[in-house]
Amino acid sequence: MCRWPAGVGTEAEVLAELRISGSAIVEDIEIELGSGLTVITGETGTGKTTLLTALALLMGGKPEGPGTAVRQDRMTVEGVWTDIPPVVVERIRDAGGDLDDGQLVLRRTISADGRTRAFAGGASVPAAVLAEVGEMLTAIHGQADQLLLRRPAMQRDLVDAFAGAEHLSRVAEHGQVWKSLQQASAELRALELDTHAHERAREAAQADLEAIDAIDPVAGEDHQLRQEASRLEALEDTVTEVAQAALALDGDPDTGQPGVNELLTRAIGDVRVASQNEAALSEVVQQLMQANTLINDAQVRLAQHANDLDAEPGRLDAIQQRRALLTDLMRRFATDGEGLDGVLRHRERARALMETPSQEERCERLAQQIQQLQAQVHELAASLSQTRRQAADTLSQQVTAEIRSLAMPTTSFEALVSDDEASAYGCDAISFTLRHREGADGVAIAKSASGGELSRIMLALEVVATGADPVGTFVFDEVDAGVGGRSAVDVGLRLGRLGSTGQVLVVTHLPQVAAFGSQHVAVVRPAGADRAHIEVLADESRIEEITRMLAGLEGSQAGQAHAEELVQTARQMLTA
């Protein structure tokens, strides 16, 4: 497809080598290519387009068609580019690859089951990276582009690209503003239809907030209250056990039963008396006194704990009432398993809804936003229309000059810009028309252009694009379809001149075009062979191939003379 990238630069990057192995269509090859026009010829069905299919794979294309058929386990395509623009180098390094001695190597493999892998600068990358890099290195045109050229969308894209990077930036900006306008308009329509539902939701949220705020739950409160309730429910047993422990230490005044403290005090006295006669018992006295101190401390702590247990009468009832309120909130506002956290989240959602403007306020704000966006769209669309009309005029003049040199001497090309309904691309309708003579009405190329004329228009557009922002390599698949006679010579001459500014690869059936090649590649499939082989032809072999293309016969003396004349004439025309 014809495309004019912006900001790539003017470096003459060139596809220096193309290697193919494992193809079911052609034998393993390694072709060295250079600048200028390389023509690719061969009998119908030999597999000429396999070379272009391989190149398309290196540009991130899908593995489709017979050209991607795998002979055994894997097919590999590899291309080597030289004189790489800095923007491409940067993208390759961002992807983890790098140049090899100043050259960029792109590689694509296809397994027998159709799976592919892509490599750039030695690094494994997504195929999308190859596509991105490929757009900055190579422009590939197939016969399908002639059909696309009939479509208004492609015509608009071509004019926009020709208008330049600043214009394309405004097109993108207009598209974003247009998208925002459509979204805001859709939101306003939805709000206007949903006003009552929104207000009902706000009323429900307000009621929920009042119910929750009346209880005012705190995160983790239910867990804390459950633990405290369990402790208080066991309080009675605890009080009894503490009292028994206190009796054991202090003794029972009702029965006169002595406690541990009293008994220990007696024991200390008895052992102290005995130690007067037995010095070794002094250490025992000290141990008993230490035990007495610990027991006295334990008595104090038991007494304090007993007081604490009785410090909150009615606390258990209050806890159970609070837990009942929290349980009711969880039943109403939390789903299964969410617990009190679900209630708190529901409260936050309700608060957020209440903090949003009312439906009427939101509609007013959206209406204001829509007015602002409409003003922006109008301003941007007017700017786009102005630059499109200027670009269309210049494009018309330049393409007309080109096609008149391509055997359409009285034909004028016009890119017409007219008012249209607003869209993401502005308010313009663009139509490519042809006038075959002065004073005649212009007719849309979709209705007036033959296949041959479309081929020449496509070539003219690409030549004009080259002047606007060149890429290094142009690839044409039978751009001369539907062309013959003098027109074919003119197409060959233009391709040859385009090759003088860069690298051009073209698949052709026409000897008139092949004669202008600075390099000639022939695809040959011998009778009975499964695969074709590819030859880079020297001068003599080149004459033989052009003779075959002219006469349909090998060894024709008249054809050979005609071929020699074609080549000689082509050289003279290119140097004129």
Secondary structure, 3 states (H helix, E strand, C coil): CCCCCCCCCCCCCEEEEEEEECECCECCEEEECCCEEEEEEECCCCCCHHHHHHHHHHCCCCCCCHHHCECCCEEEEEEEEECCCHHHHHHHHHCCCCCECCEEEEEEEEECCCCEEEEECCEEECHHHHHHHHHHHEEEECCHHHHHCCCHHHHHHHHHHHHCHHHHHHHHHHHHHHHHHHHHHHHHHHHHHCHHHHHHHHHHHHHHHHHHHHHCCCCCHHHHHHHHHHHHHCHHHHHHHHHHHHHHHHEECCCCEECHHHHHHHHHHHHHHHHCCCHHHHHHHHHHHHHHHHHHHHHHHHHHHHHHHCCCCCHHHHHHHHHHHHHHHHHHHCCCCCHHHHHHHHHHHHHHHHHCCCHHHHHHHHHHHHHHHHHHHHHHHHHHHHHHHHHHHHHHHHHHHHHHCCCCCCCEEEEEEEEEEEECCEEEEEEEEEECCCCCCCEEHHHHCCHHHHHHHHHHHHHHHHHHCCCCEEEEECCCCCCCHHHHHHHHHHHHHHHCCCEEEEECCCHHHHCCCCEEEEEECCCCCCCEEEEECCHHHHHHHHHHHHHCCCCCHHHHHHHHHHHHHHHHHHHC
